[in-house]
Amino acid sequence: MEEGDLVLCKVEKVTNTITFVSLPNGEEGTIVSSEIASGRIKLMRQYVVPNKQIVCKIIKIDGNHIALSLRRVNSKEKKEVMSAHKQSQAVHIAFKQILGDDAKQAENNILEEFENLNEFASAARTDESLINQYIPKEKVESFKKVLEKKRKDTELKQNIKIKCLEDDGLKKIKDLFDLNNPDITVSYISAGNFRLKLIVKDFKEGKHQMNELLETLEKKAKELNCEFHASEER
């Protein structure tokens, strides 16, 4: 885990000043009251209740102390983390159904190399040798059928503002957005304002792809002598 990461936590204890949660790796994290919600909190339990699952952002790691924030997580981020968790749970159930008594040992072996089962499933979709490495031979075909089921795509969106003051500004904007990628769409909103949408299979990898895409567009905009600004759509 790193600062800035989003994590799904389980609330363990709630006080007036600090909320204690358990993290996915079993460690303990804390949320001070000012990081629960913006403004004055009249009733803490409106936001955090023991045994409730909440999505938090890691804001500081100092030795064994992990400080978290609930208020800094927007609705889109929460939705993405919860969706990934549900997918991971689905993979876990598939493991139990397909592998039976062998499921626990297979999961333990996988989690030594992968962050979670969902990450393994994503990798196995593109590298079938992983299936043979971790799944008993007689269960391989059944497991492949599970992986072949279509997973819901994720949309990442950015609001783009661009200004090209020269006479051929319109042509430059068209050149800038000539991306030739079926997973990317650019929609016109208003003068100088566009919406960039990227369709991805994996949210974490998609964020990396989007960052690379924005860096490429910004560099190209400078070469075209255009002003470029991007902000994530909330």
C-alpha positions in Angstrom: 0.0 0.0 0.0 1.1 3.5 -0.8 0.0 7.0 0.1 -2.8 8.0 -2.3 -4.1 4.5 -2.7 -7.8 3.7 -2.3 -8.6 0.8 0.0 -11.8 -0.9 1.1 -11.8 -0.9 4.9 -14.0 -2.5 7.6 -15.0 -0.2 10.5 -13.9 -1.8 13.8 -14.4 0.9 16.5 -15.9 4.4 16.4 -15.1 7.2 19.0 -15.8 10.9 18.9 -12.3 11.7 17.6 -10.9 8.6 15.9 -12.4 5.8 13.9 -10.4 2.5 13.8 -10.6 0.3 10.7 -9.1 -2.9 9.5 -7.3 -2.8 6.1 -7.4 -5.6 3.4 -4.0 -6.9 4.6 -5.2 -7.2 8.2 -3.4 -4.1 9.4 -5.1 -1.3 11.4 -5.8 2.2 10.1 -7.2 5.3 11.7 -9.4 8.1 10.5 -9.5 11.3 12.6 -12.9 13.1 12.8 -11.8 15.9 10.4 -11.2 13.3 7.7 -14.6 11.6 8.1 -16.6 14.4 6.4 -16.4 18.1 5.6 -17.7 20.6 8.2 -19.1 19.9 11.6 -20.2 16.3 12.3 -23.3 16.1 14.5 -23.6 12.3 14.6 -20.5 10.3 13.7 -22.5 7.1 13.2 -24.2 8.7 10.2 -20.9 8.1 8.4 -19.2 5.2 10.2 -20.7 2.2 11.9 -18.9 -0.9 13.3 -18.7 -3.7 10.7 -19.6 -1.3 7.8 -17.3 -1.4 4.7 -16.1 2.0 3.6 -13.7 3.2 0.9 -10.9 5.3 2.2 -7.8 7.1 0.8 -4.4 6.5 2.4 -3.1 10.0 3.3 0.0 9.0 5.4 2.0 6.0 6.3 4.4 6.5 9.2 5.9 3.2 10.3 3.0 1.0 11.5 0.6 4.0 11.6 -1.7 4.3 8.6 -3.8 7.5 8.4 -6.9 7.4 6.2 -9.5 9.8 4.9 -13.1 9.1 4.1 -14.1 12.6 2.9 -11.4 12.7 0.2 -13.0 9.8 -1.7 -15.4 11.0 -4.4 -18.5 9.0 -5.5 -16.8 7.8 -8.7 -13.8 6.4 -6.8 -16.0 4.7 -4.3 -18.0 3.1 -7.1 -14.9 1.8 -8.8 -13.4 0.3 -5.6 -16.7 -1.4 -4.7 -17.1 -2.7 -8.2 -13.5 -4.2 -8.1 -14.4 -5.8 -4.7 -17.5 -7.4 -6.1 -15.5 -8.8 -9.0 -12.9 -10.2 -6.6 -15.7 -11.8 -4.5 -17.1 -13.3 -7.7 -13.7 -14.8 -8.5 -13.5 -16.2 -5.0 -16.9 -17.9 -5.3 -15.9 -19.3 -8.7 -12.7 -20.7 -7.0 -14.8 -22.5 -4.4 -17.3 -23.8 -6.9 -14.7 -25.1 -9.3 -11.9 -26.2 -7.1 -13.8 -27.4 -4.0 -11.4 -28.6 -1.3 -8.4 -27.4 -3.4 -9.6 -23.7 -3.5 -7.9 -22.5 -0.3 -4.5 -23.9 -1.2 -4.8 -22.5 -4.8 -5.8 -19.0 -3.4 -2.9 -19.0 -0.9 -0.4 -19.8 -3.7 -1.9 -17.1 -5.9 -1.9 -14.4 -3.2 1.8 -14.9 -2.7 2.4 -13.5 -6.2 -0.7 -11.3 -6.8 -2.4 -8.6 -4.8 -5.8 -10.2 -5.0 -7.7 -12.9 -6.9 -9.2 -10.3 -9.3 -5.7 -9.3 -10.3 -4.8 -12.9 -11.0 -8.0 -13.4 -13.1 -7.1 -10.3 -15.1 -3.6 -11.5 -15.8 -4.8 -15.0 -16.6 -7.1 -13.7 -19.3 -4.1 -12.6 -21.3 -1.6 -15.3 -20.1 -3.2 -18.7 -20.0 0.0 -20.3 -18.7 -0.9 -18.8 -15.3 -3.9 -21.0 -15.2 -1.9 -24.1 -15.7 0.6 -22.9 -13.0 -2.0 -22.4 -10.2 -5.1 -24.5 -11.1 -5.1 -28.3 -10.9 -5.0 -29.9 -14.4 -8.4 -31.5 -14.2 -10.0 -28.1 -13.4 -8.3 -25.9 -16.0 -11.0 -26.1 -18.7 -13.7 -25.2 -16.2 -11.7 -22.3 -14.9 -11.1 -21.0 -18.5 -14.8 -21.0 -19.1 -15.3 -18.7 -16.1 -12.6 -16.3 -17.4 -14.2 -16.2 -20.8 -17.4 -14.6 -19.4 -17.4 -10.9 -20.3 -16.5 -8.5 -17.6 -18.1 -5.1 -17.4 -16.0 -2.4 -18.9 -15.0 0.7 -17.0 -15.2 4.2 -18.4 -12.7 6.8 -17.4 -13.5 10.4 -18.3 -11.6 13.7 -18.5 -12.8 17.2 -19.3 -10.5 18.8 -21.8 -10.1 22.5 -22.3 -8.0 23.5 -25.3 -7.4 26.9 -27.0 -5.6 27.4 -30.3 -5.5 31.1 -31.1 -4.0 30.8 -34.6 -6.1 30.9 -37.8 -5.8 27.1 -38.3 -6.8 26.4 -34.7 -9.7 24.1 -35.7 -7.4 22.0 -37.8 -4.9 21.7 -35.0 -7.6 20.5 -32.6 -8.7 17.9 -35.1 -5.1 16.8 -35.4 -4.7 16.7 -31.7 -7.6 14.3 -31.2 -6.7 12.1 -34.2 -5.9 9.2 -31.8 -6.9 6.2 -33.9 -7.9 4.1 -30.9 -11.4 2.4 -30.7 -11.3 2.5 -26.9 -11.0 6.3 -26.9 -13.8 8.8 -27.8 -13.8 12.5 -27.8 -17.1 14.5 -27.6 -17.6 18.2 -28.2 -19.2 20.0 -25.3 -18.9 23.7 -26.2 -16.3 26.0 -27.7 -12.9 24.8 -26.5 -14.4 22.2 -24.2 -14.4 18.4 -24.9 -15.0 15.2 -23.0 -12.4 12.4 -23.4 -13.6 8.9 -22.6 -11.4 5.8 -22.3 -12.9 2.3 -22.1 -10.8 -0.1 -20.0 -11.0 -3.6 -18.5 -9.0 -2.9 -15.4 -9.5 0.3 -13.4 -6.0 0.5 -12.0 -4.3 -0.2 -15.3 -6.8 2.2 -17.0 -5.7 5.1 -14.7 -2.2 4.5 -15.9 -3.3 4.4 -19.5 -5.2 7.7 -19.1 -2.2 9.4 -17.5 0.0 8.4 -20.4 -2.7 9.5 -22.9 -3.0 13.0 -21.2 0.8 13.4 -21.2 0.9 12.6 -24.9 -1.9 15.0 -25.7 -0.4 17.8 -23.6 3.0 17.4 -25.3 1.3 17.4 -28.8 -0.7 20.5 -27.8 2.5 22.4 -27.0 4.0 21.3 -30.3 0.9 22.7 -32.0 1.1 25.9 -30.0 -2.2 25.3 -28.2 -3.1 25.7 -24.5 -4.2 22.4 -22.9 -5.9 21.6 -19.6 -7.4 18.4 -18.4 -9.5 17.6 -15.3 -11.1 14.4 -14.2 -14.8 14.3 -14.5 -16.5 13.7 -11.2 
